[in-house]
Structures are given as C-alpha cells and as structure tokens.
C-alpha cells in the first residue's frame, strides 16, 4: 500500500513535468529559424526590422528565432548563391535585375530611400577641394572608388562617373587613404559607422560636408524563390508594423543622427538616374527623414 502511494505521488509530480517538456519540444519543433546575412554595424537596423516583422506575425504563424550567418566578409554574389542553395534564409540589400530574376523580394523599402542618399568619404585634407565643386567637375576630375560586385556600381557608370573598381570591402578604405582614388560614396546610414570602424587604421579619412548624390535605390528583404510562405509572412509583418507605426518609430530611433544631419547640412544634391530599377518601381518615399521639395 505504501509502495502504491509513493508511486502515485511520483506520478503526480512527473506527469506535469513531462507535459511541460513535451510542450516545449513541440514548440521548438514548430519554431521558424531564420539564418540571415550580411552582418555588421551598418546592417543592424535591417535585422531589427526583420525581428519586428516576425514579432507582428508570431500570434498567427508561431515562434521564430533569428540566427546570424557569419558572412560579414562574403561578397553579395556569394550570399545570393547561399540563399539560392538554402544555406541562409534571408538577405537584405538593394534591388537589381539579376536579383529580381533569381530571388524573391519583399518589395517594401525598409530604409525609405536612405541608402540612395550618398555622401562622400574623402581624405580630410581635400575638404576645401570639394567645397565649391560643380557637377561637371565632379564627373570629369574626381575618381570614385567602388566595389564592382555591388548593385549600384553600374549606376555610377551609367551616370558618367570615373570609377576605380575593386572586389574587396576593407580594401576600399585602404585605397582611399593611399590616394588611389578621390572619394568613396557611402549611404547616409553607412558612413559614420565605417569612419568609426576604420578611424585607427586610416585617421586621414573624413566625411565630405557639402555634396550628396541621390538615386532611387530601394532596399528589400529577399528569400529563396521557392519560399513564398516565408516571403508572405515577412511582407504581412512589415505591413502590420507600417500600419501601427512601430516601423517608423524604429527607423527614426535608429537614424536620429543621420536625420539631424540632413536637416542641418544643406548639401548640394546631385541627382542620378537608376537604370537598374525594375519597371514600375515607385520613387523612394523619403518623407520620414527628408523633404525633397
């Protein structure tokens, strides 16, 4: 009788525990794991946006976990190949005809046109040289450095710039510091983190203060072409975050310094055309951070 009573007590203790364990295993089995890339300070905001979109669909679609793929030094073409072979699940970069043909975009510009607002990284001693430079001189006498694998490389060429190309990333900053070219166009959201990152190595690099290039250059999330379910979930989450204002709040908080600079800098804007845009792509909506009129 005592043995039976003890067994009953153990059962009463074990059964709830087993139920919790089974529930936990079931939830883990149903958790959507998303491997994402690229990573690094200039991409942090993008993955905060992805988490926000997934949070907005957690109740309807279940739990998720974001896992960074350690691909900071991988080229964009390599990341595209990894996505096509299901070795990563989500990437985030700008549109191009090749990407539209091979991947599945979620066509909501998560950077609201900010990546298309390019300021110039230069050598600090050249500030005066750029101060009163007109557009013709910029095209004729200035050599821009750029990565030939980036989707906006053809945009610079199509707009008549003299471009010194490389396939590296870190090497661009070394080449600029060494005088191999005159300026490196960087997105408004990119240049400050990069100057901070490379300050010790290249203390002579600086942000040019009077000019900016602007091109319609939307940044999307991209998934494997054969994964419409994930694309639909991300799109639904982004639209929900737009509707309730949480995406705007995140954007304004993440880019407060950049927005303040745009409003006080009064740069001369050199507008570029983008032959890479798919037909029907709308103009960048910059109203959250920049009044173009």
C-alpha positions as CSV (number, residue, x, y, z in Angstrom):
1,X,0.0,0.0,0.0
2,X,2.8,2.4,0.9
3,X,4.6,1.5,-2.3
4,X,1.5,2.2,-4.4
5,X,1.0,5.5,-2.6
6,X,4.7,6.5,-3.2
7,X,4.3,5.6,-6.9
8,X,1.2,7.7,-7.2
9,X,3.0,10.7,-5.6
10,X,5.9,10.3,-8.1
11,X,3.4,10.1,-11.0
12,X,1.6,13.2,-9.9
13,X,5.0,15.0,-9.8
14,X,6.3,13.6,-13.1
15,X,3.3,13.9,-15.3
16,X,3.1,17.8,-15.2
17,X,6.9,17.9,-15.8
18,X,6.6,15.6,-18.8
19,X,3.7,17.6,-20.2
20,X,5.8,20.8,-19.9
21,X,8.8,19.1,-21.6
22,X,6.6,17.7,-24.4
23,X,5.0,21.1,-24.9
24,X,8.5,22.7,-25.1
25,X,9.7,20.2,-27.6
26,X,6.6,20.7,-29.7
27,X,7.1,24.5,-29.7
28,X,10.8,24.1,-30.5
29,X,9.8,21.8,-33.4
30,X,7.5,24.5,-34.7
31,X,9.9,27.4,-34.3
32,X,10.8,29.1,-37.6
33,X,14.6,29.5,-37.6
34,X,15.9,32.2,-40.0
35,X,19.5,32.4,-40.9
36,X,20.3,35.9,-42.1
37,X,23.1,37.9,-43.7
38,X,25.0,40.1,-44.1
39,X,26.1,41.2,-40.7
40,X,27.9,44.1,-39.2
41,X,27.1,47.6,-37.7
42,X,25.7,49.0,-41.0
43,X,23.2,46.1,-41.2
44,X,22.0,46.0,-37.6
45,X,18.9,48.1,-38.3
46,X,17.8,45.8,-41.1
47,X,17.7,42.8,-38.8
48,X,15.8,44.8,-36.1
49,X,13.2,45.4,-38.8
50,X,13.0,41.7,-39.6
51,X,12.5,40.8,-35.9
52,X,9.8,43.5,-35.8
53,X,8.0,41.9,-38.8
54,X,8.3,38.4,-37.3
55,X,7.0,39.7,-33.9
56,X,3.9,41.0,-35.7
57,X,3.2,37.6,-37.1
58,X,4.1,35.5,-34.0
59,X,0.5,35.0,-32.9
60,X,-0.7,33.8,-36.3
61,X,2.4,32.0,-37.6
62,X,4.2,30.8,-34.5
63,X,7.5,31.5,-32.7
64,X,10.8,32.2,-34.6
65,X,14.5,32.6,-33.9
66,X,16.9,34.7,-35.9
67,X,20.4,33.4,-36.3
68,X,23.2,35.4,-37.9
69,X,25.2,33.8,-40.6
70,X,28.8,34.8,-40.1
71,X,29.2,36.2,-43.6
72,X,30.4,39.8,-43.0
73,X,33.3,39.3,-45.4
74,X,31.4,37.4,-48.1
75,X,30.5,39.2,-51.3
76,X,26.9,39.9,-52.2
77,X,27.1,37.4,-55.1
78,X,28.3,34.7,-52.7
79,X,25.4,35.5,-50.3
80,X,23.0,35.2,-53.2
81,X,24.3,31.8,-54.0
82,X,24.0,30.7,-50.4
83,X,20.4,31.9,-50.4
84,X,19.6,30.0,-53.6
85,X,21.0,26.8,-52.1
86,X,19.0,27.3,-48.9
87,X,22.1,27.7,-46.7
88,X,20.7,31.0,-45.5
89,X,17.1,32.1,-45.4
90,X,17.0,35.9,-45.6
91,X,19.3,38.5,-47.1
92,X,18.8,42.3,-47.3
93,X,20.2,44.5,-50.0
94,X,19.1,46.7,-52.8
95,X,17.2,45.6,-55.9
96,X,18.8,44.8,-59.3
97,X,17.6,42.9,-62.4
98,X,19.7,39.9,-61.6
99,X,18.3,39.6,-58.0
100,X,14.8,40.1,-59.2
101,X,15.2,37.2,-61.6
102,X,16.8,34.8,-59.2
103,X,15.4,35.6,-55.8
104,X,12.0,36.5,-54.2
105,X,11.9,40.1,-53.0
106,X,9.6,41.6,-50.3
107,X,9.0,44.9,-52.1
108,X,8.9,47.2,-49.1
109,X,11.8,49.6,-48.9
110,X,12.9,49.2,-45.3
111,X,15.4,52.1,-45.5
112,X,12.9,54.6,-47.0
113,X,15.4,55.7,-49.7
114,X,18.2,56.5,-47.2
115,X,20.7,54.1,-48.8
116,X,20.3,56.1,-52.1
117,X,21.4,59.3,-50.3
118,X,25.2,59.1,-50.8
119,X,27.7,61.2,-49.1
120,X,31.4,61.1,-50.0
121,X,34.1,59.7,-47.8
122,X,37.3,61.6,-48.7
123,X,40.7,62.4,-47.3
124,X,40.3,65.1,-44.6
125,X,42.8,67.4,-46.4
126,X,40.6,67.5,-49.5
127,X,37.6,69.2,-47.9
128,X,38.3,72.6,-49.5
129,X,38.7,71.0,-52.9
130,X,35.2,69.7,-52.8
131,X,33.5,72.7,-51.2
132,X,32.7,74.6,-54.4
133,X,32.8,71.8,-56.9
134,X,30.2,71.8,-59.6
135,X,28.6,68.7,-61.1
136,X,30.7,68.8,-64.3
137,X,33.9,68.9,-62.3
138,X,32.7,66.1,-60.1
139,X,32.2,63.9,-63.2
140,X,35.4,65.0,-65.0
141,X,38.1,65.3,-62.4
142,X,37.0,63.1,-59.5
143,X,37.8,59.4,-59.4
144,X,35.3,57.5,-57.2
145,X,36.2,54.1,-55.7
146,X,33.6,51.3,-55.6
147,X,33.1,47.6,-55.4
148,X,32.4,46.1,-58.8
149,X,30.1,43.5,-57.3
150,X,27.7,45.9,-55.7
151,X,24.4,46.5,-57.4
152,X,25.0,50.3,-57.6
153,X,28.3,50.0,-59.5
154,X,26.5,50.1,-62.9
155,X,24.5,53.1,-61.7
156,X,27.7,55.2,-61.2
157,X,29.0,54.1,-64.6
158,X,25.6,54.9,-66.3
159,X,25.7,58.4,-64.8
160,X,29.1,59.1,-66.3
161,X,31.4,58.9,-63.3
162,X,35.0,57.9,-63.4
163,X,35.1,54.8,-61.2
164,X,38.1,52.9,-59.8
165,X,36.8,49.3,-59.1
166,X,37.8,46.6,-56.7
167,X,36.1,43.4,-55.4
168,X,37.0,44.0,-51.8
169,X,35.4,45.9,-49.0
170,X,38.1,46.8,-46.5
171,X,40.5,47.5,-49.4
172,X,38.3,50.4,-50.5
173,X,39.2,52.3,-47.4
174,X,42.9,51.5,-47.7
175,X,42.9,52.6,-51.3
176,X,41.2,55.9,-50.5
177,X,43.6,56.6,-47.7
178,X,46.5,55.9,-50.0
179,X,45.2,58.3,-52.7
180,X,44.3,55.6,-55.3
181,X,41.0,57.5,-55.9
182,X,39.4,60.7,-54.6
183,X,36.1,59.7,-52.9
184,X,34.1,56.8,-51.8
185,X,30.3,57.2,-52.0
186,X,28.6,55.8,-48.9
187,X,25.0,55.6,-47.8
188,X,24.0,58.2,-45.3
189,X,23.3,55.4,-42.8
190,X,26.7,53.8,-43.5
191,X,29.4,56.4,-43.4
192,X,29.5,57.2,-39.7
193,X,29.8,53.5,-38.5
194,X,32.5,53.0,-41.1
195,X,34.5,56.0,-40.2
196,X,34.4,54.8,-36.6
197,X,35.4,51.3,-37.6
198,X,38.4,52.4,-39.6
199,X,39.5,55.5,-37.7
200,X,42.6,53.9,-36.1
201,X,43.8,52.4,-39.4
202,X,43.1,55.4,-41.6
203,X,42.8,58.6,-39.4
204,X,43.0,60.8,-42.5
205,X,39.5,59.8,-43.8
206,X,36.6,62.1,-43.3
207,X,33.0,62.8,-44.4
208,X,32.7,65.5,-47.1
209,X,30.4,68.2,-45.8
210,X,28.8,69.9,-48.8
211,X,27.7,67.4,-51.5
212,X,25.4,64.4,-51.7
213,X,24.4,62.1,-54.5
214,X,20.8,60.8,-54.6
215,X,19.3,57.9,-56.5
216,X,16.2,55.9,-56.2
217,X,17.6,52.7,-54.6
218,X,15.2,50.7,-52.5
219,X,16.4,48.1,-50.1
220,X,14.4,44.9,-49.6
221,X,14.4,41.6,-47.8
222,X,15.0,38.7,-50.1
223,X,14.2,35.0,-49.7
224,X,14.6,31.9,-51.8
225,X,12.4,32.0,-54.9
226,X,10.8,28.7,-53.8
227,X,9.8,30.0,-50.4
228,X,6.7,32.1,-50.9
229,X,5.4,31.2,-47.5
230,X,8.2,33.0,-45.7
231,X,8.0,35.9,-48.1
232,X,4.3,36.3,-47.4
233,X,4.9,36.2,-43.6
234,X,7.6,38.9,-43.7
235,X,5.5,41.1,-46.0
236,X,2.5,40.7,-43.8
237,X,4.6,41.6,-40.7
238,X,6.1,44.7,-42.4
239,X,2.7,45.9,-43.4
240,X,1.4,45.5,-39.9
241,X,4.4,47.4,-38.5
242,X,3.8,50.2,-41.0
243,X,0.1,50.3,-40.1
244,X,0.7,50.6,-36.3
245,X,3.6,53.0,-36.6
246,X,6.2,50.7,-34.9
247,X,8.4,50.5,-38.1
248,X,8.5,54.3,-38.3
249,X,9.4,54.6,-34.6
250,X,12.2,52.1,-35.1
251,X,13.5,53.9,-38.2
252,X,13.5,57.3,-36.6
253,X,15.3,56.0,-33.5
254,X,17.9,54.1,-35.4
255,X,18.7,57.0,-37.7
256,X,18.3,60.0,-35.4
257,X,21.8,61.3,-36.0
258,X,21.6,61.0,-39.8
259,X,18.2,62.7,-39.9
260,X,19.5,65.6,-37.9
261,X,22.5,66.0,-40.2
262,X,20.3,66.1,-43.3
263,X,18.1,68.7,-41.8
264,X,21.0,71.0,-40.9
265,X,23.7,70.3,-43.5
266,X,22.0,71.9,-46.6
267,X,24.0,69.8,-49.0
268,X,24.0,70.3,-52.8
269,X,22.2,67.3,-54.2
270,X,23.4,65.6,-57.4
271,X,20.5,63.5,-58.6
272,X,21.3,60.3,-60.5
273,X,19.2,58.0,-62.7
274,X,18.9,54.3,-61.9
275,X,18.8,52.1,-65.0
276,X,18.8,49.1,-62.7
277,X,15.3,49.6,-61.4
278,X,12.7,47.1,-62.5
279,X,9.7,48.7,-64.4
280,X,7.1,50.0,-62.1
281,X,9.3,50.7,-59.1
282,X,7.9,53.7,-57.3
283,X,10.1,56.7,-56.3
284,X,11.7,56.4,-52.9
285,X,9.4,57.8,-50.1
286,X,11.8,59.8,-48.0
287,X,9.1,61.7,-46.1
288,X,10.1,60.2,-42.8
289,X,13.5,61.8,-42.9
290,X,14.0,64.2,-45.9
291,X,11.7,66.6,-47.7
292,X,13.0,66.5,-51.3
293,X,10.9,69.6,-52.3
